[in-house]
């Protein structure tokens, strides 16, 4: 029983062919394509309003050179939100519960921000490794600590997203299993457990959106340090 709880995190396959690529491309088919008409339908209008509002909030901590990243960061945010929410549906797979995928998203983007900082302003980028006014005996130690903290940033991004989504899915499955087992034994307790499950599902929907926003927000802050 304990091992079966983790079966939901196994990468799906059909006839030995991994379906991870299919799970990653499916969200893009759910969004309506832009229209060339002057008046769009309500769904496209709502989609455009949401993207504009999110982009405005995302660009607040960024200066003018960082605004070039707006399409990439907005697309990443919508992509992660869709993957996280679709993973809450029954009989579905959540690709963002795989640490390898999250590291694959976090590492190139983090590395791009570091390379931009080293190329545009190398003195300022390297200055983050040594705080101003540091005593001379502590300089080697602080440089090592700051370098390690810089290198573990993509790992922290990937682990944060993976751990939060995995914990939520496991908790939902545990409570759902408890409600199913208690139904013939204690119906009243089972109904209360089902109510808790509904509330937890709503909470997990919020967590799925918040974690995607936090992922992109941290990338924005890393970018701000280097542009």
C-alpha positions as CSV (number, residue, x, y, z in Angstrom):
1,X,0.0,0.0,0.0
2,X,2.8,2.4,0.9
3,X,4.6,1.8,-2.4
4,X,1.4,2.2,-4.4
5,X,1.1,5.8,-3.2
6,X,4.2,6.7,-5.2
7,X,3.1,5.0,-8.4
8,X,1.3,8.2,-9.4
9,X,4.7,9.9,-9.8
10,X,6.1,7.3,-12.2
11,X,6.6,8.6,-15.8
12,X,3.8,7.1,-18.0
13,X,4.7,4.9,-20.9
14,X,2.8,3.1,-23.7
15,X,4.4,0.0,-25.3
16,X,7.7,1.0,-23.7
17,X,7.5,4.5,-25.2
18,X,7.7,7.3,-22.6
19,X,4.8,9.7,-22.8
20,X,6.5,12.6,-21.0
21,X,6.8,14.6,-24.3
22,X,3.0,14.1,-24.8
23,X,2.3,15.3,-21.3
24,X,4.4,18.4,-21.9
25,X,2.9,19.4,-25.2
26,X,-0.8,18.7,-24.2
27,X,-1.3,22.0,-22.3
28,X,-0.5,24.2,-25.3
29,X,-3.5,22.6,-27.2
30,X,-5.9,23.8,-24.5
31,X,-5.4,27.5,-25.1
32,X,-7.3,29.3,-27.8
33,X,-5.3,30.7,-30.7
34,X,-5.3,34.5,-31.1
35,X,-7.8,35.9,-33.6
36,X,-7.2,38.5,-36.2
37,X,-10.6,40.1,-35.7
38,X,-11.0,43.3,-33.8
39,X,-13.5,41.8,-31.4
40,X,-12.5,38.5,-29.8
41,X,-14.6,36.1,-27.8
42,X,-14.7,36.2,-24.0
43,X,-12.2,33.4,-23.6
44,X,-9.5,35.1,-25.6
45,X,-10.2,38.4,-24.0
46,X,-9.9,36.9,-20.5
47,X,-6.7,35.1,-21.5
48,X,-5.2,38.4,-22.8
49,X,-6.2,40.3,-19.7
50,X,-4.7,37.7,-17.4
51,X,-1.4,37.6,-19.4
52,X,-1.2,41.4,-19.4
53,X,-1.8,41.7,-15.6
54,X,0.7,39.0,-14.8
55,X,3.3,40.5,-17.1
56,X,2.9,43.9,-15.4
57,X,3.4,42.4,-12.0
58,X,6.3,40.4,-13.2
59,X,8.1,43.4,-14.6
60,X,7.8,45.5,-11.5
61,X,11.2,44.5,-10.0
62,X,12.9,44.6,-13.4
63,X,14.6,47.6,-15.1
64,X,14.3,48.3,-18.8
65,X,16.8,45.8,-20.1
66,X,15.1,42.9,-18.3
67,X,11.8,43.6,-20.1
68,X,13.0,41.6,-23.0
69,X,12.5,38.5,-20.9
70,X,8.8,39.2,-20.5
71,X,7.5,36.8,-23.2
72,X,9.7,33.9,-22.0
73,X,8.8,34.4,-18.3
74,X,5.1,34.8,-19.0
75,X,5.0,31.7,-21.2
76,X,6.8,29.7,-18.5
77,X,4.4,30.9,-15.9
78,X,1.3,29.8,-17.9
79,X,3.0,26.5,-18.8
80,X,3.7,25.6,-15.2
81,X,0.3,26.7,-14.0
82,X,-1.4,24.5,-16.6
83,X,0.8,21.5,-15.9
84,X,0.3,21.8,-12.1
85,X,-3.5,22.2,-12.3
86,X,-4.0,19.4,-14.9
87,X,-2.0,17.1,-12.6
88,X,-4.8,17.4,-10.0
89,X,-7.3,15.8,-12.3
90,X,-8.0,12.1,-11.8
91,X,-6.0,9.6,-13.9
92,X,-3.5,12.2,-15.0
93,X,0.2,12.7,-14.6
94,X,2.0,15.8,-13.3
95,X,5.3,16.3,-15.1
96,X,6.4,18.9,-12.6
97,X,6.6,16.3,-9.8
98,X,9.7,15.0,-11.6
99,X,12.9,16.7,-10.2
100,X,14.7,16.1,-13.5
101,X,12.2,18.1,-15.4
102,X,12.2,21.0,-12.9
103,X,16.0,21.1,-12.9
104,X,15.9,21.0,-16.7
105,X,13.8,24.2,-16.6
106,X,15.6,25.9,-13.8
107,X,19.2,25.3,-14.7
108,X,19.4,26.8,-18.2
109,X,17.4,29.9,-17.2
110,X,19.5,30.5,-14.1
111,X,22.7,30.0,-16.1
112,X,21.5,32.5,-18.6
113,X,21.0,35.1,-15.9
114,X,24.5,34.5,-14.6
115,X,26.1,34.6,-18.1
116,X,24.2,37.9,-18.8
117,X,25.6,39.4,-15.6
118,X,29.1,38.3,-16.3
119,X,29.0,39.6,-19.8
120,X,27.3,43.0,-19.2
121,X,28.7,43.9,-15.8
122,X,31.3,41.4,-14.6
123,X,32.6,43.6,-11.7
124,X,29.1,44.0,-10.3
125,X,28.3,40.3,-10.8
126,X,31.4,39.1,-9.1
127,X,30.9,41.7,-6.3
128,X,27.9,39.7,-5.0
129,X,30.4,37.0,-3.9
130,X,32.0,39.4,-1.4
131,X,29.8,41.8,0.7
132,X,31.2,45.3,1.2
133,X,33.1,45.9,4.5
134,X,34.0,42.2,5.0
135,X,37.0,41.7,7.4
136,X,40.1,40.4,5.6
137,X,40.3,37.0,7.5
138,X,36.7,36.2,6.5
139,X,37.1,37.0,2.8
140,X,38.0,33.4,1.6
141,X,35.3,31.8,3.7
142,X,32.6,34.2,2.5
143,X,33.6,33.8,-1.1
144,X,33.2,30.0,-0.8
145,X,29.9,30.4,1.0
146,X,28.5,32.9,-1.5
147,X,29.7,30.7,-4.4
148,X,27.9,27.7,-3.0
149,X,24.8,29.7,-2.4
150,X,24.9,30.8,-6.0
151,X,25.4,27.3,-7.4
152,X,22.5,25.8,-5.5
153,X,20.0,28.3,-6.7
154,X,18.7,26.1,-9.6
155,X,18.6,23.1,-7.2
156,X,16.5,25.1,-4.8
157,X,14.1,26.1,-7.5
158,X,13.6,22.5,-8.7
159,X,13.4,21.0,-5.3
160,X,10.9,23.6,-4.0
161,X,8.5,23.0,-6.9
162,X,8.9,19.2,-6.8
163,X,8.5,18.9,-3.0
164,X,5.4,21.1,-2.7
165,X,3.6,19.3,-5.5
166,X,4.6,15.9,-4.4
167,X,3.5,16.5,-0.8
168,X,0.2,17.8,-2.0
169,X,-0.5,14.8,-4.2
170,X,0.4,12.4,-1.5
171,X,-1.8,14.1,1.1
172,X,-4.7,14.1,-1.3
173,X,-4.3,10.4,-2.0
174,X,-3.9,9.5,1.7
175,X,-7.1,11.4,2.7
176,X,-9.0,9.9,-0.3
177,X,-7.9,6.4,0.7
178,X,-9.0,7.1,4.3
179,X,-12.4,8.3,3.2
180,X,-12.9,5.2,1.0
181,X,-11.9,2.8,3.8
182,X,-14.0,4.6,6.5
183,X,-17.1,4.7,4.3
184,X,-18.5,1.3,5.2
185,X,-17.2,1.4,8.8
186,X,-18.0,5.0,10.0
187,X,-20.0,6.9,7.3
188,X,-20.1,10.1,9.4
189,X,-16.4,10.2,9.7
190,X,-16.0,9.3,6.0
191,X,-18.3,12.3,5.0
192,X,-16.2,14.6,7.2
193,X,-13.0,13.2,5.6
194,X,-14.5,13.8,2.2
195,X,-15.2,17.4,3.1
196,X,-11.6,17.8,4.2
197,X,-10.6,16.3,0.9
198,X,-12.6,18.9,-1.0
199,X,-11.1,21.7,0.9
200,X,-7.6,20.3,0.5
201,X,-8.2,20.0,-3.3
202,X,-9.0,23.7,-3.4
203,X,-5.9,24.5,-1.4
204,X,-3.8,22.4,-3.8
205,X,-5.2,24.4,-6.7
206,X,-4.0,27.5,-5.0
207,X,-0.6,25.9,-4.2
208,X,-0.2,24.8,-7.8
209,X,-0.7,28.4,-9.0
210,X,1.4,29.9,-6.2
211,X,4.4,27.6,-6.8
212,X,4.4,28.4,-10.5
213,X,4.4,32.1,-9.6
214,X,7.2,31.7,-7.0
215,X,9.3,29.7,-9.5
216,X,9.1,32.5,-12.1
217,X,9.4,35.3,-9.5
218,X,12.7,33.9,-8.2
219,X,14.0,33.7,-11.7
220,X,13.0,37.4,-12.1
221,X,14.9,38.3,-9.0
222,X,17.9,36.5,-10.2
223,X,17.7,38.3,-13.5
224,X,17.4,41.7,-11.7
225,X,20.7,41.1,-10.0
226,X,22.4,40.7,-13.3
227,X,20.9,43.2,-15.7
